[in-house]
Amino acid sequence: MEQPLNVIYYGPPGTGKTHKVQGIIERMRKDGEREDDFYRFVTFHPSYAYEDFVEGIRPGVTENGQVDYSVKDGVFKELCNQARENPTQPYVMVIDEINRGNISSIFGELITLIEQSKREFMPGGLSVTLPYSQEKFSVPANVFIYGTMNTADRSLTLIDTALRRRFEFVEVSPDPALLDKLMVPGASKEKPINIRRMLEEMNRRLELLYDHDHTIGHAYFTELCKLREDMRFERLSRIMEKKIIPLLEEYFFDDLKKAAIVLGDNRKSDRDCRFLITGSTAEDREILDEAGRSVHATCKRNAKALNNPDAYIGIYETSGAEGQKKA
């Protein structure tokens, strides 16, 4: 299988980047082989270090119960040593959230060795002396490194230059077509909720109000495909409450009116169909007036909308939630 050695799959949240990597790994697996025989998975974060990835001095306990500090191999070095013993077998290092770690600090001198032309036994192959163990070390040519990157966390333009030069970048975008036949029963059988159209419309508005990197992935809704039709609406309500609305609130934390626009709430004349209610209520205005404070706009969640099928239809269909535009 022709496959680049170093690849980063990037895109908005919920587009199936990790799932794509898992599919590649599954095709590499030999019959009867366990994942831990050839595959390692780590997640980078701000505290992840060279000592975790390559090698470092770690405390241990001797047979006599004494504390011992010795050099221990990190997960990547362990995998490389294993790959060196079996050069005909592909070995895979998966790094989830690769953009959240300090690349220069984690890879250290190995950032050069992972290049395809610098791999072990290649014409331009290089080796280095590791700082802790003082061992000569190189990266075998049968080690594949796959990373995933959430562009909502960090733009591609902010990625470490050394990383950009050594990896191929493959975009994984939302694919609403995968939800083409997914319908969720609405208030009537004749008017189901079209999940594909709902996602397409939310993402169209997100690209206008924010950018493509902050759209919503189809994977948020694929779990609905596995459910019976009569169970889908309850799960859709939970997805909207626990995942989609919090994501939009995070994107537009300083201007929640934009989150309401993404959900089509500005076009819904029925207040009970709005997921986020903007504007002060009469009671709010009365309290503010008594306190001598000016009336200001508020934006808060509306639990009623979560259980109203017309609220979801109203995201993509103007007439779906008595949604004629307000004059």
C-alpha positions as CSV (number, residue, x, y, z in Angstrom):
1,M,0.0,0.0,0.0
2,E,1.4,3.3,-1.1
3,Q,1.2,5.6,1.8
4,P,3.2,8.7,2.9
5,L,5.3,8.2,6.0
6,N,4.2,11.4,7.8
7,V,0.6,12.7,7.4
8,I,-1.5,15.1,9.4
9,Y,-5.3,15.0,8.9
10,Y,-6.8,18.4,9.7
11,G,-10.2,19.9,9.8
12,P,-13.1,21.2,12.0
13,P,-14.3,19.2,15.0
14,G,-16.4,16.1,14.3
15,T,-15.2,15.4,10.7
16,G,-13.9,11.9,11.4
17,K,-10.2,12.5,11.4
18,T,-9.3,9.9,13.9
19,H,-11.7,7.5,12.3
20,K,-9.9,7.9,9.0
21,V,-6.6,7.1,10.6
22,Q,-8.1,4.0,12.3
23,G,-9.3,2.8,8.9
24,I,-5.7,3.1,7.5
25,I,-4.3,1.2,10.5
26,E,-6.9,-1.6,10.0
27,R,-5.8,-2.0,6.4
28,M,-2.2,-2.4,7.6
29,R,-3.0,-5.0,10.2
30,K,-2.0,-8.6,9.3
31,D,-4.3,-11.5,10.0
32,G,-4.3,-12.4,13.7
33,E,-2.2,-9.4,14.7
34,R,-3.2,-7.3,17.7
35,E,-3.1,-3.5,17.5
36,D,-0.6,-3.1,20.3
37,D,1.8,-5.3,18.2
38,F,2.4,-2.5,15.7
39,Y,0.5,0.6,16.8
40,R,0.8,3.3,19.5
41,F,-1.6,6.1,20.2
42,V,-0.8,9.3,22.2
43,T,-2.5,12.7,22.6
44,F,-0.4,15.8,22.7
45,H,-1.1,18.5,25.3
46,P,0.8,21.5,26.7
47,S,2.5,19.3,29.4
48,Y,3.5,16.5,27.1
49,A,7.3,16.3,26.9
50,Y,10.3,14.8,25.2
51,E,10.7,12.5,28.2
52,D,7.3,11.0,27.4
53,F,7.9,10.7,23.7
54,V,11.6,9.8,23.3
55,E,13.4,9.1,26.5
56,G,14.0,10.6,29.9
57,I,15.0,10.0,33.5
58,R,12.1,8.5,35.5
59,P,11.8,7.3,39.1
60,G,11.4,3.6,39.8
61,V,11.7,1.2,42.6
62,T,14.4,-1.5,42.9
63,E,14.0,-5.0,44.2
64,N,15.2,-3.7,47.6
65,G,12.5,-1.1,47.7
66,Q,14.9,1.8,47.0
67,V,13.9,4.7,44.7
68,D,15.9,4.5,41.6
69,Y,16.3,7.1,38.8
70,S,17.1,5.6,35.5
71,V,16.7,6.4,31.8
72,K,13.5,5.0,30.4
73,D,12.3,4.9,26.8
74,G,9.4,7.0,25.6
75,V,6.5,5.6,23.5
76,F,8.0,6.6,20.1
77,K,11.5,5.2,20.9
78,E,9.9,1.9,22.0
79,L,8.0,1.7,18.8
80,C,11.1,2.5,16.7
81,N,13.1,-0.2,18.5
82,Q,10.3,-2.7,17.8
83,A,10.1,-1.7,14.1
84,R,13.9,-2.1,13.7
85,E,13.6,-5.8,14.6
86,N,10.9,-6.4,12.0
87,P,11.6,-4.2,9.0
88,T,9.0,-5.8,6.7
89,Q,6.1,-4.9,9.0
90,P,4.7,-1.3,9.0
91,Y,4.5,0.3,12.5
92,V,2.3,3.2,13.3
93,M,2.5,6.1,15.6
94,V,-0.7,8.1,15.9
95,I,-0.6,11.5,17.5
96,D,-4.0,13.0,18.3
97,E,-4.3,16.7,18.7
98,I,-0.7,17.1,17.4
99,N,-1.1,20.9,17.3
100,R,-1.7,21.2,21.0
101,G,1.8,20.1,21.9
102,N,5.1,22.0,21.8
103,I,6.5,20.2,18.7
104,S,10.1,21.5,19.1
105,S,10.2,20.4,22.7
106,I,8.6,17.0,22.2
107,F,10.5,15.8,19.1
108,G,13.8,17.5,19.9
109,E,16.5,16.3,17.5
110,L,14.2,13.7,16.1
111,I,12.3,16.3,14.1
112,T,15.0,15.9,11.4
113,L,15.2,12.2,11.6
114,I,11.5,11.6,10.8
115,E,11.9,13.0,7.3
116,Q,11.6,10.3,4.7
117,S,15.0,11.0,3.2
118,K,16.7,10.9,6.6
119,R,15.3,7.6,7.8
120,E,17.4,4.6,8.7
121,F,19.0,2.8,5.7
122,M,18.0,5.6,3.3
123,P,20.8,7.1,1.1
124,G,20.7,10.3,3.2
125,G,19.9,8.5,6.5
126,L,21.0,10.2,9.7
127,S,21.4,9.2,13.3
128,V,21.9,11.2,16.5
129,T,23.2,10.6,20.0
130,L,20.4,10.8,22.5
131,P,21.0,13.1,25.4
132,Y,20.0,10.8,28.3
133,S,21.1,7.3,27.2
134,Q,24.0,8.5,24.9
135,E,22.7,5.8,22.5
136,K,23.0,6.2,18.7
137,F,19.4,6.5,17.4
138,S,17.7,6.7,14.0
139,V,14.1,6.3,12.8
140,P,13.3,3.2,10.8
141,A,11.8,3.6,7.3
142,N,8.8,1.3,8.3
143,V,7.5,3.7,11.0
144,F,4.5,5.7,9.9
145,I,3.5,8.8,11.8
146,Y,-0.1,10.0,11.6
147,G,-1.4,13.1,13.3
148,T,-4.8,14.7,13.7
149,M,-5.4,18.4,14.1
150,N,-8.6,20.3,15.1
151,T,-8.5,23.5,13.2
152,A,-11.0,25.1,15.6
153,D,-8.2,25.0,18.2
154,R,-5.5,26.5,16.0
155,S,-5.3,27.7,12.5
156,L,-3.1,25.8,10.0
157,T,-1.1,29.0,9.5
158,L,0.1,28.9,13.1
159,I,1.6,25.4,12.9
160,D,5.3,25.0,13.6
161,T,7.3,25.5,10.4
162,A,9.4,22.4,11.0
163,L,6.2,20.4,11.3
164,R,4.8,21.8,8.1
165,R,7.9,20.9,6.1
166,R,8.0,17.2,7.3
167,F,4.3,16.2,7.1
168,E,1.8,16.0,4.3
169,F,-1.4,17.8,5.3
170,V,-4.7,16.3,4.3
171,E,-7.9,18.3,4.9
172,V,-11.0,16.4,6.3
173,S,-14.0,18.6,5.9
174,P,-17.6,18.2,7.0
175,D,-19.4,15.8,4.6
176,P,-23.2,16.3,4.9
177,A,-23.7,13.9,2.0
178,L,-23.0,11.0,4.5
179,L,-26.2,12.0,6.2
180,D,-28.2,12.1,3.0
181,K,-30.8,9.5,4.0
182,L,-30.9,10.4,7.7
183,M,-34.3,11.6,8.8
184,V,-35.5,12.2,12.3
185,P,-39.3,11.9,12.9
186,G,-40.9,15.3,13.5
187,A,-44.3,16.4,14.7
188,S,-45.8,14.5,11.7
189,K,-44.6,11.7,9.4
190,E,-45.0,14.0,6.5
191,K,-42.5,16.5,8.0
192,P,-39.4,14.7,9.3
193,I,-36.2,16.6,10.3
194,N,-33.7,16.6,7.4
195,I,-30.3,16.3,9.2
196,R,-28.3,16.9,6.1
197,R,-30.1,20.2,5.3
198,M,-29.9,21.2,8.9
199,L,-26.1,20.7,9.0
200,E,-25.5,22.4,5.6
201,E,-27.4,25.5,6.7
202,M,-25.6,25.8,10.0
203,N,-22.3,25.4,8.3
204,R,-23.2,27.9,5.6
205,R,-23.8,30.5,8.3
206,L,-20.7,29.6,10.3
207,E,-18.5,30.2,7.2
208,L,-20.1,33.6,6.8
209,L,-19.9,34.6,10.5
210,Y,-16.7,32.9,11.4
211,D,-14.7,30.7,8.9
212,H,-14.5,27.3,7.4
213,D,-12.2,26.0,10.2
214,H,-15.0,26.5,12.7
215,T,-17.8,24.6,10.9
216,I,-19.5,21.5,12.4
217,G,-18.5,18.0,11.4
218,H,-21.0,15.3,10.3
219,A,-19.7,12.9,12.9
220,Y,-21.8,14.7,15.6
221,F,-24.9,13.2,14.0
222,T,-23.8,9.8,12.6
223,E,-24.7,8.1,15.8
224,L,-28.4,8.7,14.9
225,C,-28.0,6.3,12.0
226,K,-27.6,3.4,14.4
227,L,-30.8,4.1,16.2
228,R,-34.4,3.1,15.5
229,E,-36.4,6.0,14.1
230,D,-38.5,6.3,17.2
231,M,-35.4,6.8,19.3
232,R,-33.7,9.4,17.1
233,F,-35.4,12.6,18.2
234,E,-34.5,12.1,21.9
235,R,-30.9,11.6,20.9
236,L,-30.9,14.6,18.5
237,S,-32.2,16.7,21.3
238,R,-29.3,15.6,23.6
239,I,-26.7,16.2,20.8
240,M,-28.0,19.7,20.3
241,E,-28.1,20.4,24.1
242,K,-24.8,18.8,25.1
243,K,-22.6,19.3,21.9
244,I,-23.8,21.7,19.2
245,I,-25.1,24.6,21.4
246,P,-22.0,24.5,23.7
247,L,-19.8,24.4,20.7
248,L,-21.5,27.5,19.2
249,E,-21.4,29.2,22.6
250,E,-17.7,28.6,22.7
251,Y,-17.2,30.0,19.2
252,F,-19.2,33.2,19.9
253,F,-18.8,33.6,23.6
254,D,-18.5,37.4,23.2
255,D,-21.5,37.7,20.9
256,L,-24.1,35.0,21.4
257,K,-26.5,36.6,19.0
258,K,-24.3,35.1,16.2
259,A,-24.8,31.7,17.7
260,A,-28.6,32.3,17.6
261,I,-28.3,33.3,13.9
262,V,-26.4,30.0,13.1
263,L,-29.4,28.2,14.6
264,G,-31.8,30.3,12.6
265,D,-33.4,31.7,15.7
266,N,-33.5,35.2,14.3
267,R,-35.9,33.9,11.6
268,K,-38.3,32.1,13.9
269,S,-41.5,34.1,14.9
270,D,-42.4,31.4,17.5
271,R,-40.4,32.1,20.6
272,D,-40.7,28.4,21.7
273,C,-38.8,27.4,18.6
274,R,-35.7,29.5,19.4
275,F,-32.8,27.6,20.9
276,L,-31.2,30.8,22.1
277,I,-33.5,33.6,23.1
278,T,-32.1,37.1,22.6
279,G,-33.4,40.4,23.9
280,S,-34.7,41.3,27.3
281,T,-38.0,40.1,28.5
282,A,-40.6,42.4,30.0
283,E,-39.7,41.2,33.5
284,D,-36.0,41.9,32.8
285,R,-36.8,45.4,31.7
286,E,-38.9,46.0,34.8
287,I,-36.1,44.9,37.1
288,L,-33.5,47.0,35.3
289,D,-35.8,50.0,35.2
290,E,-36.4,49.8,39.0
291,A,-32.7,49.5,39.6
292,G,-32.0,52.5,37.5
293,R,-30.0,50.6,34.9
294,S,-30.3,50.7,31.2
295,V,-31.9,47.9,29.3
296,H,-29.5,45.6,27.7
297,A,-29.8,42.6,25.4
298,T,-29.5,39.1,26.9
299,C,-29.1,35.7,25.3
300,K,-30.0,32.5,27.1
301,R,-30.9,28.9,26.3
302,N,-34.5,27.9,25.8
303,A,-35.2,24.3,27.0
304,K,-38.6,24.2,25.2
305,A,-37.0,24.4,21.8
306,L,-34.9,21.2,22.4
307,N,-38.2,19.2,22.5
308,N,-39.9,20.9,19.6
309,P,-39.3,19.3,16.2
310,D,-40.2,22.6,14.5
311,A,-37.2,24.2,16.1
312,Y,-34.9,22.0,14.2
313,I,-36.8,22.3,10.9
314,G,-36.7,26.0,11.4
315,I,-32.9,26.0,11.2
316,Y,-33.1,25.3,7.4
317,E,-36.7,26.0,6.4
318,T,-38.1,29.5,6.9
319,S,-41.7,28.2,7.2
320,G,-40.7,25.2,9.4
321,A,-41.2,26.9,12.7
322,E,-43.8,29.5,11.8
323,G,-40.5,31.1,10.7
324,Q,-41.6,34.0,8.6
325,K,-39.1,36.8,8.8
326,K,-40.0,39.4,11.3
327,A,-40.8,42.8,9.9
